[in-house]
């Protein structure tokens, strides 16, 4: 499990997820949140070996989420993805999926820390 901390420029750090699951295998990354009724822990973190365009889809995910794409710990994009039909993509080396509204206040250019992965 990992902890996700939002570090905005104003210095008012806040924990977005205290108990985030890490999708550290190919199978876990492929499954993501599909066919689940809730998050494993309070977020799901997808670490990758390098920067690439990372696409998220919401097929078989029955609830809305907030998605955050990171490159070297800096937010590239934040999006709300709708249940079943949402789609998002951005360059990233890490993607974080959070419950809807959990990423309110997170903006491109902010920093995020993932502790304990």
C-alpha positions as CSV (number, residue, x, y, z in Angstrom):
1,X,0.0,0.0,0.0
2,X,1.1,3.6,-0.6
3,X,0.2,7.1,0.4
4,X,-0.6,9.8,-2.2
5,X,0.2,13.4,-1.2
6,X,-0.8,16.5,-3.2
7,X,1.9,19.2,-3.0
8,X,0.5,22.4,-4.6
9,X,2.7,25.5,-5.1
10,X,1.1,27.3,-2.1
11,X,2.7,24.7,0.2
12,X,-0.6,23.4,1.7
13,X,0.1,19.7,1.2
14,X,-2.8,17.3,1.7
15,X,-3.1,13.5,1.7
16,X,-5.4,12.4,-1.1
17,X,-5.1,8.7,-0.2
18,X,-3.7,7.2,2.9
19,X,-4.0,3.6,1.9
20,X,-3.6,3.4,-1.9
21,X,-3.2,0.0,-3.7
22,X,-0.4,-0.2,-6.2
23,X,-1.0,-2.1,-9.5
24,X,2.5,-3.4,-9.9
25,X,1.9,-6.4,-12.2
26,X,0.8,-6.5,-15.8
27,X,-2.4,-8.3,-14.7
28,X,-3.2,-5.7,-12.0
29,X,-2.7,-2.9,-14.5
30,X,-4.9,-4.6,-17.1
31,X,-7.7,-5.2,-14.7
32,X,-7.6,-1.8,-12.9
33,X,-11.0,-1.1,-11.5
34,X,-13.0,-3.2,-14.0
35,X,-15.7,-5.4,-12.4
36,X,-15.1,-3.9,-9.0
37,X,-17.8,-2.2,-6.8
38,X,-15.3,0.0,-5.0
39,X,-11.6,0.9,-4.8
40,X,-9.0,-1.5,-3.4
41,X,-7.9,0.8,-0.5
42,X,-8.7,4.5,-1.2
43,X,-7.0,4.9,-4.5
44,X,-5.2,2.8,-7.2
45,X,-1.7,3.8,-8.4
46,X,-0.3,2.6,-11.7
47,X,3.5,3.0,-11.9
48,X,5.2,2.5,-15.3
49,X,8.8,2.1,-16.4
50,X,8.9,5.3,-18.4
51,X,6.9,8.1,-19.9
52,X,4.4,7.1,-22.5
53,X,0.9,8.0,-23.5
54,X,-1.3,6.3,-20.9
55,X,-5.0,5.7,-21.9
56,X,-7.7,4.9,-19.3
57,X,-11.1,3.6,-20.2
58,X,-14.1,3.1,-17.9
59,X,-15.5,-0.1,-19.6
60,X,-17.0,-2.3,-16.8
61,X,-16.3,0.4,-14.1
62,X,-19.7,1.3,-12.5
63,X,-18.7,4.5,-10.8
64,X,-17.1,7.8,-11.7
65,X,-13.4,8.4,-10.8
66,X,-10.8,11.2,-10.8
67,X,-7.7,10.3,-12.8
68,X,-4.3,12.0,-12.4
69,X,-1.5,11.5,-14.9
70,X,2.0,12.3,-13.5
71,X,5.4,12.7,-15.2
72,X,8.4,12.7,-12.7
73,X,6.0,13.6,-9.9
74,X,4.4,16.6,-11.6
75,X,0.8,16.6,-12.7
76,X,0.3,16.5,-16.4
77,X,-3.5,16.2,-16.5
78,X,-6.5,15.7,-14.2
79,X,-9.8,14.4,-15.4
80,X,-13.1,13.2,-14.1
81,X,-14.0,10.0,-16.0
82,X,-17.6,8.9,-16.1
83,X,-18.8,5.3,-15.3
84,X,-18.9,3.0,-18.2
85,X,-18.1,5.6,-20.9
86,X,-15.2,7.7,-19.7
87,X,-12.0,7.9,-21.6
88,X,-8.8,9.8,-20.9
89,X,-5.2,9.9,-22.0
90,X,-2.0,11.8,-21.4
91,X,1.7,11.3,-21.2
92,X,2.7,9.9,-17.9
93,X,5.0,7.5,-16.0
94,X,2.4,7.1,-13.2
95,X,-1.4,7.3,-13.2
96,X,-3.5,7.6,-10.1
97,X,-7.2,6.7,-10.0
98,X,-9.2,8.2,-7.1
99,X,-12.8,8.4,-6.1
100,X,-14.7,11.1,-7.9
101,X,-14.1,14.6,-6.3
102,X,-11.0,13.3,-4.4
103,X,-8.7,15.3,-6.8
104,X,-10.6,18.5,-6.5
105,X,-8.0,21.3,-6.3
106,X,-5.3,19.3,-8.1
107,X,-4.1,21.1,-11.2
108,X,-1.6,20.5,-14.0
109,X,1.9,21.6,-12.8
110,X,1.2,20.6,-9.2
111,X,3.5,18.0,-7.6
112,X,2.3,14.6,-6.2
113,X,4.3,12.3,-3.9
114,X,3.7,8.6,-3.8
115,X,5.2,7.3,-0.5
116,X,5.7,3.7,0.3
117,X,5.5,2.0,-3.1
